[in-house]
Amino acid sequence: MKLYQLCPIALAIGLLASPVGALADTPSGLPAMPKLEFAETPEITAAYDKYFYFHRDATDFEQARQDVQECDALSSGSSIYLGANDAMQSQMISQYGGLAGGVGGAIGAAAADAIFGSAARRQQYRINMRRCMGWKGYQRYGLSRELWEAFHFEEGLGRKKEEVRLAALTQQAMVASGPKPKAKELDQ
């Protein structure tokens, strides 16, 4: 049994949790430092707007963890998963009547949200993280999708379990405060 399974407080603060598809825990109790080295290809560089990480020189882990968690909270927003648009549902109700408009509007809004809303929320999250971390002085570096997926998460149709989020955010803070990347900095 792993230590984080015995200590829910450590799990809650995200210091001992391992992400899904876990990397081995280090002796310090933190997840292992994610791999960042890869061979660039035109396909990979074309996706740097989606797959990236942050780093700031002379930043300790605790400061980076606070910054990453704050920016994650701000980027997620309080209403990002609320679903259907009230104005559209009101229009449907007035046009087709209460029952038909309400049911049709809800079904239509749910279908549109599943198709377009999920991608829009993921894009909004990425843009907000870039702005927040950039404002805090972090530089952005590109990463391949496979390496990115090892210590990041995407939410579109719902929120990830808190232990998955905290484990990924812990690893992101490790990278943000770790050794300076050899890769070229990207524009914010």
Long-range contacts (C-beta under 8 A, 24 or more apart in sequence): 3-29, 4-29, 11-163, 11-166, 12-162, 12-166, 13-166, 14-65, 14-69, 14-163, 14-165, 14-166, 14-167, 14-169, 14-170, 15-170, 17-163, 17-166, 17-167, 17-170, 18-167, 19-150, 19-151, 19-164, 19-167, 19-168, 19-171, 20-164, 21-150, 22-167, 23-150, 23-151, 23-171, 30-170, 30-174, 31-151, 31-167, 31-170, 31-171, 31-174, 33-171, 33-174, 33-175, 33-178, 34-147, 34-150, 34-151, 34-171, 34-174, 34-175, 35-147, 35-150, 36-141, 36-143, 36-147, 36-175, 36-181, 36-183, 37-182, 38-143, 38-144, 38-146, 38-147, 40-142, 44-142, 44-144, 44-145, 45-142, 47-145, 48-142, 48-143, 48-186, 49-126, 50-126, 50-145, 50-148, 51-142, 51-143, 51-144, 51-145, 51-147, 51-148, 52-130, 52-140, 52-141, 52-142, 52-143, 52-148, 52-186, 53-140, 53-141, 53-143, 53-148, 53-152, 53-172, 53-175, 53-176, 54-133, 54-138, 54-139, 54-140, 54-141, 54-172, 54-175, 54-176, 55-138, 55-139, 55-141, 55-175, 55-176, 55-177, 55-178, 55-180, 55-181, 56-136, 56-137, 56-138, 56-139, 56-176, 56-177, 57-180, 59-138, 59-176, 59-177, 60-177, 61-173, 61-174, 61-177, 63-177, 64-173, 64-174, 64-176, 64-177, 65-169, 65-170, 65-173, 65-177, 67-133, 67-136, 67-138, 67-173, 67-176, 68-133, 68-169, 68-172, 68-173, 68-176, 69-169, 69-173, 70-132, 71-128, 71-129, 71-132, 71-133, 71-136, 72-129, 72-165, 72-169, 74-128, 74-132, 75-124, 75-125, 75-128, 75-129, 75-132, 76-125, 76-155, 76-159, 77-124, 77-128, 80-121, 80-124, 80-125, 81-121, 81-155, 81-158, 81-159, 83-109, 83-110, 83-113, 83-117, 84-109, 84-110, 84-113, 85-109, 114-157, 117-156, 118-156, 118-157, 119-156, 121-155, 121-156, 122-154, 122-155, 122-156, 125-155, 130-188, 131-188, 133-176, 134-188, 138-176, 139-185, 139-186, 140-185, 140-186, 140-187, 140-188, 141-181, 141-183, 141-184, 141-185, 141-186, 142-183, 142-184, 142-186, 151-175
